[in-house]
Amino acid sequence: MSYIISLTLTLFAFWLLLSGLFTPFLIGSGLCSALAAVFVARRMDVVDRESHPIHLGARVLAYWPWLFKEIVKSAWDVSRIIVNPRLPISPTLIRVKTTQKTAVGVVTYANSITLTPGTISVDVKQGEILVHALTCEGAAGLQSGEMDRRVTRFEGAD
């Protein structure tokens, strides 16, 4: 039941955020739309711990700031590479091991890699992710395992 309430509130808040207008009609329409979407999702039996991971709510406050800092650092590094006339890139494919126990954890890890400029998750297999890195330094940063450890801690399997 908590997932249904949380999903309804999340969808309604998203509606209000995108609407930007707070007339009674739009607020009512948003609430009806959120309830209808949750009703359909419930009938499809897709409202569960994995599809709406509210249990990760508190951990996101520690993980997102760290990820944002990593995105900014990587963006700065990629920007320096782009403006360098020699274009010092060394594209490489690497396989990084995953220690996450859930599908949500592995997806979070793969998405975090892709969100970080200079790296892209190419393929996800059992226990590893194939990553294209723009530089060998970026690949080495991933192989250090810091992001893997933080995502594992984020998912709560630590």
DOMINU-188693 format. One record per residue: residue in three letters; residue number from 1; x, y, z of N, C-alpha, C, O in turn. Coordinates in pm, 1 decimal, padded with zeros to 6 digits. Example, Ala and Ser with C-alpha at 12.3 -4.5 7.8 and 13.67 -1.06 7.14 Angstrom:
# residues 2
> torkol:bati:n.x:n.y:n.z:ca.x:ca.y:ca.z:c.x:c.y:c.z:o.x:o.y:o.z
> ala:1:01319.0:-00569.0:00780.0:01230.0:-00450.0:00780.0:01320.0:-00330.0:00780.0:01423.6:-00331.9:00846.5
> ser:2:01285.0:-00225.0:00708.0:01367.0:-00106.0:00714.0:01290.0:00003.0:00787.0:01340.9:00113.8:00803.9
# end
This chain:
# residues 158
> torkol:bati:n.x:n.y:n.z:ca.x:ca.y:ca.z:c.x:c.y:c.z:o.x:o.y:o.z
> met:1:00082.2:-00119.7:00000.0:00000.0:00000.0:00000.0:00087.0:00126.7:00000.0:00051.3:00227.8:-00060.5
> ser:2:00201.8:00119.3:00069.0:00288.3:00237.4:00074.6:00342.3:00272.8:-00063.6:00364.3:00390.2:-00093.2
> tyr:3:00364.2:00170.7:-00149.7:00412.2:00198.5:-00284.3:00305.0:00269.1:-00366.4:00336.1:00356.5:-00447.2
> ile:4:00179.6:00231.6:-00346.0:00069.5:00293.9:-00419.8:00055.6:00440.4:-00379.9:00041.7:00527.8:-00465.6
> ile:5:00059.5:00466.4:-00251.1:00047.9:00605.0:-00202.7:00166.1:00686.9:-00249.9:00148.9:00798.6:-00298.5
> ser:6:00286.1:00632.5:-00236.0:00406.1:00704.2:-00276.6:00406.6:00732.9:-00426.5:00442.2:00843.1:-00468.4
> leu:7:00367.5:00634.5:-00507.3:00363.8:00653.9:-00651.8:00259.8:00758.8:-00689.6:00285.3:00842.0:-00776.7
> thr:8:00144.8:00756.3:-00626.5:00040.8:00856.1:-00653.6:00091.7:00996.4:-00620.6:00074.8:01089.2:-00699.7
> leu:9:00153.6:01011.2:-00504.5:00206.6:01142.8:-00465.1:00319.0:01188.7:-00557.2:00327.8:01306.8:-00590.7
> thr:10:00404.5:01095.9:-00597.9:00514.4:01130.2:-00688.3:00461.4:01175.2:-00823.3:00505.8:01277.0:-00876.4
> leu:11:00367.8:01101.5:-00879.0:00310.0:01139.1:-01008.5:00235.5:01272.0:-00999.9:00243.4:01354.4:-01091.0
> phe:12:00163.3:01292.3:-00889.9:00090.2:01417.6:-00872.9:00187.8:01535.2:-00859.8:00165.6:01640.9:-00918.9
> ala:13:00294.7:01517.3:-00783.4:00395.3:01624.1:-00768.8:00461.5:01653.4:-00903.0:00487.7:01769.3:-00935.5
> phe:14:00488.5:01549.4:-00980.7:00548.3:01568.1:-01112.6:00452.8:01645.4:-01204.0:00495.4:01733.0:-01279.2
> trp:15:00325.1:01612.9:-01197.0:00223.6:01684.6:-01274.8:00224.8:01833.1:-01238.8:00226.6:01919.2:-01326.7
> leu:16:00223.9:01861.8:-01109.4:00224.3:02001.3:-01065.4:00351.0:02073.7:-01109.1:00346.0:02189.6:-01150.3
> leu:17:00464.2:02005.2:-01100.2:00590.9:02064.8:-01140.6:00590.8:02099.4:-01288.8:00635.1:02207.6:-01327.4
> leu:18:00541.7:02009.0:-01371.3:00538.9:02034.6:-01515.5:00431.7:02135.2:-01554.1:00449.0:02212.1:-01648.7
> ser:19:00321.3:02134.6:-01481.0:00211.8:02226.7:-01512.5:00250.7:02371.2:-01483.2:00236.7:02458.5:-01568.9
> gly:20:00298.7:02395.5:-01363.8:00336.3:02531.7:-01326.2:00217.7:02622.6:-01298.5:00235.4:02737.3:-01257.3
> leu:21:00098.1:02572.7:-01320.7:-00023.2:02649.3:-01293.6:-00101.5:02576.8:-01185.4:-00109.9:02454.0:-01185.4
> phe:22:-00157.6:02652.1:-01094.7:-00221.3:02590.2:-00979.4:-00368.1:02630.6:-00967.6:-00413.3:02674.9:-00862.0
> thr:23:-00441.1:02614.8:-01077.0:-00584.7:02640.9:-01073.6:-00654.2:02515.4:-01021.9:-00601.2:02405.1:-01035.2
> pro:24:-00770.9:02531.7:-00963.9:-00842.2:02413.5:-00912.8:-00863.3:02305.6:-01019.4:-00852.7:02186.5:-00990.2
> phe:25:-00893.0:02347.0:-01142.4:-00914.7:02249.3:-01249.0:-00787.9:02167.8:-01275.8:-00794.2:02045.2:-01285.6
> leu:26:-00673.8:02234.6:-01287.5:-00549.6:02164.0:-01317.7:-00503.1:02077.0:-01200.8:-00448.6:01968.7:-01222.1
> ile:27:-00523.9:02122.9:-01080.1:-00489.4:02041.8:-00963.6:-00577.1:01915.8:-00960.4:-00527.8:01805.9:-00935.1
> gly:28:-00706.4:01932.8:-00986.0:-00797.5:01818.3:-00990.7:-00763.9:01723.6:-01104.4:-00766.3:01601.8:-01087.2
> ser:29:-00732.6:01779.3:-01220.7:-00693.8:01696.5:-01335.4:-00566.7:01618.9:-01305.3:-00555.4:01501.5:-01340.7
> gly:30:-00472.0:01683.2:-01241.1:-00346.6:01616.9:-01206.0:-00369.0:01502.9:-01109.0:-00311.4:01395.2:-01124.3
> leu:31:-00452.7:01526.3:-01009.2:-00481.6:01422.1:-00911.9:-00554.5:01304.8:-00978.2:-00522.8:01188.9:-00951.6
> cys:32:-00651.2:01334.8:-01063.7:-00723.7:01227.9:-01134.6:-00629.8:01150.5:-01226.8:-00638.8:01028.0:-01235.7
> ser:33:-00540.9:01220.0:-01294.6:-00445.7:01153.4:-01384.2:-00350.8:01063.5:-01306.3:-00322.0:00951.7:-01349.1
> ala:34:-00302.3:01111.0:-01192.9:-00212.3:01030.5:-01109.9:-00284.5:00906.4:-01059.3:-00229.2:00796.5:-01063.0
> leu:35:-00406.7:00923.2:-01012.3:-00483.8:00808.7:-00963.7:-00512.2:00708.7:-01075.2:-00504.3:00587.8:-01053.5
> ala:36:-00545.2:00758.2:-01194.4:-00572.3:00668.5:-01307.2:-00446.8:00591.5:-01347.4:-00453.6:00471.9:-01375.6
> ala:37:-00332.2:00659.8:-01350.0:-00207.4:00592.8:-01386.2:-00170.2:00485.4:-01284.4:-00124.8:00377.1:-01321.0
> val:38:-00189.7:00516.0:-01157.7:-00159.3:00418.0:-01052.7:-00258.2:00301.4:-01059.3:-00219.5:00186.3:-01038.9
> phe:39:-00384.0:00330.3:-01087.4:-00483.1:00223.5:-01101.0:-00443.2:00126.9:-01212.6:-00447.5:00005.3:-01194.4
> val:40:-00404.3:00181.8:-01328.1:-00363.6:00097.9:-01441.0:-00236.7:00019.8:-01405.6:-00227.6:-00099.5:-01434.6
> ala:41:-00139.1:00085.9:-01343.4:-00014.5:00017.8:-01304.9:-00041.8:-00093.1:-01204.0:00020.7:-00199.1:-01209.1
> arg:42:-00133.9:-00068.8:-01113.7:-00169.1:-00170.3:-01013.7:-00236.2:-00290.3:-01079.0:-00207.9:-00405.0:-01044.2
> arg:43:-00325.5:-00263.4:-01174.0:-00393.1:-00372.6:-01245.0:-00293.9:-00454.2:-01327.6:-00313.2:-00574.2:-01347.6
> met:44:-00187.9:-00389.1:-01375.4:-00083.9:-00458.1:-01451.5:00015.4:-00528.2:-01359.1:00104.2:-00599.7:-01405.6
> asp:45:00000.5:-00507.9:-01229.5:00087.4:-00566.6:-01128.3:00233.7:-00525.4:-01146.5:00324.1:-00608.7:-01139.8
> val:46:00255.9:-00393.7:-01169.9:00392.2:-00342.2:-01185.7:00430.8:-00242.8:-01076.8:00536.4:-00180.1:-01085.5
> val:47:00348.3:-00227.7:-00975.8:00382.0:-00139.0:-00864.9:00442.2:-00226.1:-00755.0:00371.3:-00296.3:-00683.0
> asp:48:00574.7:-00219.8:-00744.1:00643.4:-00300.1:-00644.1:00772.1:-00231.3:-00600.8:00797.6:-00116.6:-00637.6
> arg:49:00851.1:-00300.3:-00524.4:00976.7:-00247.7:-00469.5:01075.9:-00208.7:-00579.4:01151.4:-00112.8:-00563.7
> glu:50:01075.7:-00282.2:-00689.4:01170.9:-00254.1:-00797.1:01125.1:-00139.9:-00887.1:01206.5:-00057.3:-00928.4
> ser:51:00996.3:-00134.5:-00917.8:00948.3:-00031.3:-01010.0:00938.1:00106.0:-00945.2:00944.0:00207.6:-01014.5
> his:52:00923.2:00110.3:-00815.9:00913.4:00238.0:-00744.1:00992.9:00224.3:-00613.2:00934.7:00201.3:-00507.2
> pro:53:01126.0:00238.5:-00621.1:01211.8:00207.2:-00505.7:01214.0:00317.7:-00398.9:01313.4:00388.7:-00384.1
> ile:54:01104.4:00331.1:-00325.9:01098.9:00433.8:-00221.7:01192.1:00402.2:-00106.0:01225.3:00491.3:-00027.8
> his:55:01234.8:00277.4:-00093.3:01325.5:00238.6:00014.4:01464.0:00301.5:-00003.2:01544.4:00300.1:00090.0
> leu:56:01492.8:00356.2:-00121.1:01621.6:00420.3:-00146.0:01617.3:00570.4:-00118.9:01717.1:00639.7:-00138.5
> gly:57:01504.8:00620.1:-00074.7:01484.5:00764.1:-00057.8:01589.7:00834.9:00025.5:01641.8:00938.2:-00016.7
> ala:58:01622.2:00782.3:00142.2:01718.8:00849.7:00229.6:01860.4:00838.5:00174.1:01939.9:00931.4:00188.2
> arg:59:01892.6:00726.1:00111.5:02028.5:00706.4:00059.3:02058.7:00797.0:-00060.0:02174.8:00826.9:-00088.1
> val:60:01955.0:00840.1:-00129.0:01975.6:00925.9:-00245.0:02038.6:01059.0:-00203.0:02109.7:01121.4:-00281.8
> leu:61:02013.2:01101.9:-00081.0:02069.6:01228.2:-00032.3:02221.3:01221.8:-00018.4:02287.8:01325.4:-00021.6
> ala:62:02276.1:01104.0:-00003.4:02421.4:01088.1:00002.3:02479.4:01058.3:-00135.6:02588.6:01104.6:-00168.4
> tyr:63:02406.8:00981.0:-00216.2:02462.7:00938.1:-00345.0:02456.6:01047.7:-00450.5:02556.7:01070.7:-00518.5
> trp:64:02344.7:01115.8:-00467.2:02331.1:01215.0:-00574.1:02432.4:01328.3:-00565.9:02487.7:01365.9:-00669.2
> pro:65:02459.7:01384.8:-00448.1:02563.1:01489.7:-00445.0:02700.0:01438.1:-00489.5:02772.2:01506.9:-00561.5
> trp:66:02735.1:01317.5:-00446.6:02862.2:01260.6:-00490.3:02863.0:01240.6:-00641.8:02961.5:01274.1:-00707.6
> leu:67:02753.8:01186.0:-00698.4:02745.6:01164.5:-00842.2:02752.3:01297.7:-00916.9:02818.4:01307.4:-01020.2
> phe:68:02684.7:01399.5:-00865.7:02688.0:01531.0:-00929.7:02830.4:01584.9:-00933.1:02873.5:01641.0:-01033.8
> lys:69:02903.2:01567.8:-00823.5:03043.6:01612.8:-00817.7:03126.8:01538.5:-00922.5:03210.2:01599.3:-00989.4
> glu:70:03104.8:01408.4:-00937.1:03178.0:01330.0:-01036.0:03142.4:01372.5:-01178.6:03229.0:01374.8:-01266.1
> ile:71:03017.0:01405.5:-01202.1:02974.5:01452.0:-01334.4:03043.1:01583.9:-01367.5:03090.4:01602.9:-01479.5
> val:72:03048.7:01674.3:-01271.7:03113.2:01804.0:-01294.1:03262.3:01785.1:-01320.6:03317.0:01846.5:-01412.1
> lys:73:03328.2:01700.8:-01241.5:03471.5:01676.4:-01263.0:03497.5:01616.7:-01400.9:03589.8:01658.5:-01470.8
> ser:74:03416.7:01520.0:-01439.4:03434.4:01457.2:-01570.6:03403.1:01554.4:-01683.6:03471.3:01554.2:-01786.1
> ala:75:03302.2:01636.2:-01666.1:03268.5:01735.4:-01768.2:03384.6:01832.9:-01787.2:03415.8:01872.1:-01899.6
> trp:76:03447.2:01871.0:-01678.1:03563.3:01960.4:-01686.0:03677.9:01891.7:-01761.7:03741.7:01953.3:-01847.1
> asp:77:03703.6:01765.3:-01730.6:03810.6:01691.2:-01798.5:03782.1:01677.2:-01948.1:03871.9:01696.8:-02030.1
> val:78:03660.1:01644.0:-01983.7:03623.1:01629.2:-02124.6:03631.8:01763.8:-02195.3:03675.0:01770.1:-02310.4
> ser:79:03592.0:01870.4:-02129.0:03601.6:02004.6:-02188.4:03747.1:02040.9:-02217.2:03777.9:02097.3:-02322.2
> arg:80:03836.1:02008.4:-02124.3:03979.1:02036.2:-02145.1:04032.5:01956.2:-02264.0:04114.9:02006.2:-02340.6
> ile:81:03986.7:01834.9:-02279.3:04029.8:01752.3:-02392.9:03982.1:01812.3:-02524.1:04056.7:01816.2:-02621.9
> ile:82:03858.4:01858.9:-02526.3:03799.5:01912.2:-02649.0:03872.3:02037.7:-02695.8:03894.7:02054.0:-02815.8
> val:83:03909.5:02125.9:-02604.8:03974.7:02250.8:-02645.0:04124.6:02233.8:-02669.4:04188.7:02324.9:-02721.7
> asn:84:04180.2:02121.6:-02633.3:04321.9:02095.8:-02657.6:04341.5:02069.9:-02807.0:04275.1:01982.4:-02862.7
> pro:85:04431.4:02144.1:-02873.4:04450.8:02125.4:-03018.2:04500.3:01985.5:-03056.2:04476.4:01940.0:-03168.0
> arg:86:04568.8:01917.1:-02964.5:04618.4:01782.6:-02993.7:04511.3:01675.9:-02973.8:04531.3:01561.0:-03013.3
> leu:87:04399.3:01711.1:-02913.9:04288.4:01618.9:-02886.6:04339.4:01487.7:-02825.5:04333.7:01382.3:-02888.9
> pro:88:04389.3:01495.7:-02701.3:04453.9:01379.5:-02639.0:04355.3:01274.3:-02587.4:04333.6:01261.2:-02466.9
> ile:89:04296.7:01200.5:-02680.1:04204.4:01094.4:-02640.0:04270.9:00959.1:-02660.5:04362.2:00943.5:-02741.6
> ser:90:04223.3:00864.5:-02586.4:04269.5:00725.4:-02601.8:04149.0:00634.3:-02578.2:04139.2:00570.0:-02473.6
> pro:91:04057.6:00628.9:-02675.1:03934.6:00551.0:-02656.5:03965.5:00405.5:-02622.0:04054.6:00343.3:-02679.9
> thr:92:03890.8:00354.5:-02528.2:03914.1:00217.5:-02485.1:03784.2:00154.3:-02437.1:03694.2:00222.5:-02388.2
> leu:93:03776.8:00024.1:-02451.8:03665.0:-00053.6:-02397.2:03717.9:-00133.3:-02278.9:03821.5:-00199.1:-02288.1
> ile:94:03645.7:-00126.5:-02168.1:03685.1:-00202.4:-02049.6:03562.4:-00274.5:-01994.3:03448.3:-00237.3:-02021.7
> arg:95:03588.5:-00375.9:-01918.0:03482.0:-00445.8:-01845.6:03501.3:-00416.9:-01697.8:03607.9:-00442.0:-01641.7
> val:96:03397.3:-00364.1:-01635.6:03403.9:-00338.2:-01491.8:03311.6:-00436.8:-01421.4:03201.5:-00465.3:-01468.4
> lys:97:03357.4:-00487.1:-01310.3:03280.1:-00582.5:-01231.1:03172.1:-00508.5:-01152.7:03190.2:-00393.9:-01111.5
> thr:98:03060.9:-00576.0:-01133.4:02952.4:-00519.3:-01053.0:02938.0:-00601.0:-00925.4:02946.3:-00723.8:-00927.0
> thr:99:02916.4:-00530.5:-00815.3:02894.5:-00599.9:-00687.9:02752.2:-00580.0:-00637.3:02719.9:-00619.8:-00525.4
> gln:100:02666.8:-00518.7:-00719.2:02529.1:-00494.7:-00679.1:02452.6:-00626.5:-00676.6:02480.2:-00717.6:-00754.7
> lys:101:02356.6:-00634.7:-00586.2:02278.1:-00757.6:-00569.0:02142.1:-00752.8:-00638.0:02078.3:-00856.6:-00656.0
> thr:102:02097.3:-00633.5:-00676.8:01964.0:-00620.0:-00736.0:01973.6:-00559.4:-00875.0:02073.9:-00497.6:-00910.9
> ala:103:01867.5:-00578.2:-00952.3:01861.6:-00517.8:-01085.7:01862.6:-00365.9:-01075.9:01923.4:-00299.1:-01159.6
> val:104:01796.5:-00310.6:-00975.3:01796.1:-00164.6:-00955.9:01938.2:-00114.7:-00932.4:01976.3:-00009.9:-00984.6
> gly:105:02016.7:-00188.3:-00854.7:02154.2:-00149.4:-00827.6:02240.6:-00151.1:-00952.6:02317.9:-00058.1:-00975.9
> val:106:02228.2:-00256.7:-01033.6:02307.9:-00266.7:-01156.0:02267.8:-00157.2:-01254.4:02354.0:-00096.3:-01317.7
> val:107:02138.9:-00132.1:-01267.5:02091.5:-00026.8:-01357.8:02139.2:00109.6:-01309.1:02178.6:00193.9:-01389.7
> thr:108:02135.8:00131.8:-01178.6:02186.1:00257.8:-01123.5:02333.7:00275.1:-01156.1:02376.6:00384.2:-01193.6
> tyr:109:02411.6:00168.2:-01142.1:02554.1:00172.8:-01172.9:02577.0:00202.9:-01321.0:02656.2:00290.9:-01354.7
> ala:110:02508.5:00130.6:-01409.5:02524.8:00152.3:-01553.7:02482.3:00293.3:-01593.4:02549.1:00357.7:-01674.3
> asn:111:02372.3:00341.6:-01537.5:02326.8:00477.1:-01568.7:02422.2:00582.7:-01513.5:02444.1:00685.8:-01577.1
> ser:112:02478.6:00557.6:-01396.6:02574.5:00652.0:-01338.9:02698.7:00661.8:-01425.9:02754.6:00770.2:-01442.8
> ile:113:02742.1:00549.5:-01481.0:02856.8:00550.1:-01571.9:02824.9:00634.1:-01695.3:02906.0:00716.3:-01738.0
> thr:114:02706.9:00613.1:-01751.9:02668.6:00685.8:-01872.9:02646.5:00834.3:-01845.7:02675.7:00917.7:-01931.5
> leu:115:02595.8:00868.1:-01728.4:02575.6:01009.4:-01694.6:02707.4:01084.1:-01679.0:02711.7:01206.1:-01694.8
> thr:116:02812.6:01013.6:-01648.9:02942.7:01076.3:-01629.3:03006.5:01099.6:-01765.6:03033.1:01003.2:-01837.5
> pro:117:03032.0:01225.1:-01803.3:03089.0:01253.3:-01936.4:03219.7:01178.4:-01960.0:03304.2:01168.3:-01871.0
> gly:118:03234.5:01126.4:-02081.4:03355.0:01054.9:-02118.3:03343.1:00904.6:-02104.1:03433.9:00831.9:-02144.4
> thr:119:03233.7:00856.0:-02047.8:03212.9:00711.5:-02034.6:03069.6:00677.4:-02073.6:02976.3:00753.7:-02048.4
> ile:120:03054.7:00560.8:-02135.6:02922.3:00513.7:-02176.2:02913.3:00364.6:-02147.3:03002.6:00288.5:-02184.2
> ser:121:02806.5:00323.1:-02081.9:02780.3:00180.4:-02061.9:02729.4:00124.1:-02193.5:02627.0:00168.5:-02245.4
> val:122:02801.1:00026.3:-02247.3:02767.4:-00030.5:-02377.1:02683.1:-00156.5:-02362.9:02588.0:-00177.3:-02438.2
> asp:123:02718.7:-00241.0:-02265.3:02649.5:-00368.3:-02249.0:02654.0:-00408.8:-02101.9:02753.8:-00387.5:-02033.0
> val:124:02545.1:-00466.8:-02055.8:02538.4:-00514.8:-01917.6:02515.0:-00664.6:-01922.2:02417.8:-00712.1:-01980.9
> lys:125:02605.0:-00737.9:-01859.8:02590.9:-00883.6:-01847.6:02598.9:-00919.0:-01701.0:02627.0:-00833.5:-01617.1
> gln:126:02574.4:-01044.2:-01670.4:02578.8:-01089.9:-01531.8:02716.1:-01061.2:-01470.2:02816.3:-01120.7:-01510.0
> gly:127:02719.9:-00970.8:-01374.0:02842.2:-00944.9:-01299.6:02938.8:-00847.9:-01362.5:03045.3:-00823.7:-01305.8
> glu:128:02905.7:-00789.7:-01480.3:02997.5:-00694.0:-01541.4:02925.4:-00600.0:-01636.9:02816.7:-00628.8:-01686.9
> ile:129:02990.5:-00486.4:-01660.1:02939.5:-00386.8:-01754.0:03052.3:-00354.8:-01851.5:03165.1:-00328.3:-01809.8
> leu:130:03022.1:-00357.2:-01981.1:03117.3:-00316.4:-02083.2:03104.1:-00165.3:-02098.5:02995.2:-00113.6:-02123.2
> val:131:03216.3:-00095.4:-02083.5:03215.4:00051.1:-02083.0:03311.2:00103.4:-02188.4:03423.9:00055.3:-02200.5
> his:132:03265.9:00202.6:-02265.1:03355.1:00275.4:-02356.1:03397.8:00401.9:-02282.8:03314.5:00480.5:-02237.6
> ala:133:03528.9:00420.0:-02272.1:03583.7:00539.0:-02206.9:03659.9:00620.4:-02309.7:03726.4:00564.5:-02396.9
> leu:134:03650.5:00750.9:-02299.9:03717.5:00842.0:-02392.6:03868.5:00841.7:-02372.2:03944.7:00859.7:-02467.2
> thr:135:03911.0:00821.1:-02248.3:04054.2:00819.9:-02216.9:04087.8:00701.0:-02127.5:04000.5:00643.7:-02062.5
> cys:136:04214.0:00665.7:-02125.6:04260.6:00559.4:-02035.5:04246.2:00601.8:-01890.2:04220.8:00518.3:-01803.4
> glu:137:04262.3:00732.1:-01862.7:04246.6:00782.5:-01725.8:04103.7:00765.2:-01676.8:04080.6:00729.4:-01561.3
> gly:138:04007.5:00791.1:-01765.8:03867.4:00771.2:-01729.8:03837.2:00625.2:-01702.1:03760.6:00592.6:-01611.4
> ala:139:03898.2:00537.1:-01781.3:03879.7:00393.2:-01761.0:03941.6:00350.5:-01628.5:03883.5:00270.7:-01555.0
> ala:140:04059.0:00403.7:-01598.5:04126.2:00369.0:-01472.9:04044.9:00416.6:-01353.3:04039.9:00349.8:-01250.1
> gly:141:03981.2:00532.7:-01368.0:03896.3:00583.4:-01259.6:03780.7:00489.6:-01230.1:03743.5:00470.5:-01114.3
> leu:142:03724.1:00431.3:-01334.1:03615.5:00334.7:-01314.2:03666.4:00204.8:-01253.9:03600.7:00144.8:-01168.8
> gln:143:03783.4:00161.9:-01298.4:03837.8:00036.0:-01248.4:03883.2:00045.5:-01103.2:03906.0:-00056.6:-01038.5
> ser:144:03896.5:00167.6:-01051.8:03931.9:00182.4:-00909.6:03821.3:00127.8:-00820.7:03847.0:00087.1:-00707.4
> gly:145:03697.0:00126.6:-00871.6:03585.7:00066.5:-00799.2:03511.0:00159.2:-00705.6:03420.4:00114.4:-00635.3
> glu:146:03546.0:00287.7:-00702.1:03479.1:00381.0:-00611.2:03329.6:00393.5:-00643.0:03246.3:00388.8:-00552.6
> met:147:03296.0:00409.3:-00771.5:03155.4:00422.5:-00808.5:03079.9:00293.5:-00776.8:02966.9:00298.1:-00728.2
> asp:148:03140.8:00180.2:-00803.6:03078.5:00051.7:-00773.1:03047.5:00040.3:-00624.0:02937.7:-00000.5:-00586.3
> arg:149:03143.1:00075.9:-00539.9:03121.8:00069.2:-00394.7:03009.6:00163.2:-00350.1:02927.1:00127.4:-00266.0
> arg:150:03007.9:00282.6:-00407.0:02904.7:00379.7:-00367.0:02765.9:00336.1:-00412.1:02668.8:00354.7:-00338.8
> val:151:02755.1:00278.3:-00532.1:02624.6:00230.4:-00578.9:02580.2:00112.1:-00495.4:02461.8:00100.6:-00463.5
> thr:152:02672.2:00023.8:-00459.0:02637.3:-00090.5:-00373.0:02587.7:-00041.5:-00237.9:02490.0:-00094.3:-00184.7
> arg:153:02654.1:00058.8:-00182.1:02608.4:00117.2:-00056.0:02471.9:00184.1:-00073.5:02386.4:00176.3:00014.8
> phe:154:02452.0:00250.4:-00189.3:02325.9:00317.1:-00220.1:02210.6:00217.7:-00226.0:02101.8:00245.8:-00175.8
> glu:155:02233.7:00101.8:-00287.0:02125.6:00004.2:-00300.1:02096.4:-00066.6:-00168.8:01992.8:-00131.6:-00155.1
> gly:156:02187.0:-00054.8:-00071.9:02161.5:-00113.9:00058.1:02209.4:-00255.9:00073.0:02178.9:-00321.4:00172.7
> ala:157:02283.5:-00304.9:-00023.9:02333.2:-00442.9:-00017.4:02466.5:-00450.6:00055.3:02522.4:-00559.1:00070.9
> asp:158:02517.6:-00337.4:00099.7:02648.1:-00331.5:00166.2:02639.8:-00371.8:00310.8:02741.2:-00372.2:00380.7
# end
